[in-house]
Amino acid sequence: MSLRHSLKYKLLHLVLIQMAFFSLLMAVLWLINPHWLSWHQYQPTASTELIKDFKHHYGMLSTLNVQLSKSTADNSATTAFHETQQALITQSRAVQQLCQEGQQAFHVDFSVLMSFLFHYQNKLTHLTGDAAADKDALLDLNLYFSRIQSEFFYIVEEIGREESAQMADALKRLQTTLMIWIGASLITLLLSTIIALNYAHAWHHQIAALLQQAYRLSSGHYSESTVYSQDELGQVAKAFSEAIGTLQEREPVLGSACDLYKTGSIKP
């Protein structure tokens, strides 16, 4: 019996068919859409540090703006006013720099906020620290800061919406990937079951034929067993049939010897 017809080879053949079919199915799906088979992990569009710095500098800008109004009301705190004024300019420039980075990292328009910050810096430079002289300028400055504040909240909200949309898209792709993997596994399992049932059907017929041949032999009927496969079971059936054929050929000789023994021609 060759290795190709053995039971081990058939089991190995079944495993190889599973692997080949599964690989072919994955290759076809990959050619149709590579995103179906890739594991999508949600990643923000920009680093968390950028968003954190953006909120931090805005918070500092808001605090310094309140301090500027208080120091302007106190005419004796000229030094504190100029320090706060300079710190506000520095913080507004830092926010502008973060806006430029955010413009590249997010699909959100930062140009309006950058324009407000630019005009805010120009108005800061015109303050003298005198409460009476800067009254109208402070009102205009606070008006611009309220615009900056509303634009900041708008940008933060848009960034949140963008990240939520990307998260939903990543989850949807992940769900599609899982469904495809489950479907491919079920199809492979179905194919394997069909092949295994085909092998089991052949083995069932072979074992049934052997049992039927054994029952007939016990009743004195000599008949050859049908060979359904070329594996170990088929070799057993073939050997059993050959043994029965040999017995059938020797039966006349054995019958004559029994007759001679009964008549006394042959003594024990």
Secondary structure as UniProt FT lines:
FT   HELIX           3..5
FT   HELIX           7..32
FT   HELIX           34..36
FT   HELIX           48..73
FT   TURN            75..76
FT   HELIX           78..105
FT   HELIX           111..125
FT   TURN            131..134
FT   HELIX           135..218
FT   TURN            219..220
FT   HELIX           232..263
//
